[in-house]
Amino acid sequence: MPNGTLREQQALIMIKYLVILLLLICSFSLASPAWAIVCHNYDGQKICILSIKRSAKKYWEYRAAVSVDGMKTPVEIYNCRAKFKVNKDGSLAQFTENSPGEMICSFFKK
């Protein structure tokens, strides 16, 4: 054999197969994040949750960015216990019927 013994060639082939197998396992084990947007129709309005994060300290609060009929809002704090939201400027607004706050709180009820 010009390039080494038969045993060396078999070892190289085995290493190639192991590398391919490891690459396949790694590619399937890496989970891609879910980028699904939750949308609901309320009274003719399309309300979508674009991003949401639950507060670790106050489990009844969510930081969320929503869109209403395609108009995106900045991240606001939704307080599901007292039924109000904290706007970007710090002002408070009570939830109205079929508002994004009602949707967020009803969607994530315990």
C-alpha positions in Angstrom: 0.0 0.0 0.0 1.5 3.4 -1.0 -0.2 5.5 1.7 0.2 3.4 4.8 -1.0 0.0 6.0 -4.6 -1.3 5.7 -5.0 -0.9 9.5 -4.1 2.9 9.3 -6.5 3.4 6.4 -9.3 1.7 8.3 -8.6 3.9 11.3 -8.8 7.1 9.2 -12.1 6.0 7.7 -13.5 5.2 11.2 -12.4 8.7 12.4 -14.1 10.3 9.4 -17.4 8.5 10.2 -17.2 9.5 13.8 -16.6 13.1 13.0 -19.6 13.1 10.6 -21.8 11.4 13.2 -20.7 13.9 15.9 -21.5 16.8 13.5 -25.0 15.4 12.8 -25.7 14.9 16.5 -24.6 18.4 17.3 -26.6 20.0 14.6 -29.8 18.2 15.8 -29.2 18.9 19.4 -29.0 22.7 19.0 -32.6 23.9 19.3 -33.5 27.0 17.5 -35.6 29.5 19.4 -39.2 29.8 18.8 -40.1 33.0 17.1 -43.8 32.6 17.0 -45.9 35.7 17.5 -49.1 35.3 19.4 -52.0 37.3 17.8 -55.7 37.5 18.7 -58.5 39.5 17.2 -60.5 41.6 19.7 -63.4 43.7 18.6 -62.0 44.0 15.1 -58.5 44.8 16.3 -55.5 42.5 15.7 -53.4 42.5 18.9 -50.0 40.7 18.7 -47.5 40.0 21.5 -44.1 40.8 19.9 -42.0 40.1 22.9 -42.8 39.2 26.5 -40.8 38.6 29.7 -42.2 37.7 33.1 -40.8 39.5 36.2 -38.9 37.2 38.5 -39.6 39.3 41.5 -43.2 40.2 40.8 -44.6 37.2 39.0 -47.9 39.1 38.2 -46.0 41.6 36.1 -45.0 41.2 32.4 -42.7 43.4 30.3 -44.2 43.2 26.8 -44.1 44.9 23.4 -47.3 44.5 21.5 -48.7 45.7 18.2 -52.3 46.8 17.7 -53.4 46.6 14.1 -49.7 46.7 13.0 -48.7 49.7 15.1 -45.9 48.6 17.4 -45.7 49.9 21.0 -42.6 50.1 23.1 -42.0 47.7 25.9 -44.5 48.4 28.7 -45.0 46.8 32.1 -48.4 45.1 32.5 -49.5 44.5 36.1 -52.0 41.6 36.0 -52.8 41.9 39.8 -54.0 45.5 39.8 -55.0 45.6 36.1 -52.9 48.5 34.9 -49.9 49.1 32.6 -46.9 51.4 33.1 -46.3 53.3 30.0 -42.8 54.2 28.6 -43.1 57.7 30.1 -44.0 56.3 33.6 -47.7 57.1 33.5 -50.3 54.5 34.5 -53.2 53.4 32.5 -56.0 51.0 33.6 -56.8 48.1 31.3 -59.8 48.6 29.1 -62.0 45.8 27.9 -60.3 43.7 25.2 -57.0 45.7 25.6 -53.6 44.2 25.1 -53.2 44.1 28.9 -56.4 41.9 29.2 -55.1 39.6 26.5 -51.7 39.2 28.2 -53.1 38.5 31.6 -55.8 36.1 30.3 -53.2 34.3 28.2 -50.8 33.7 31.0 -53.3 32.9 33.9 -52.2 30.3 36.4 
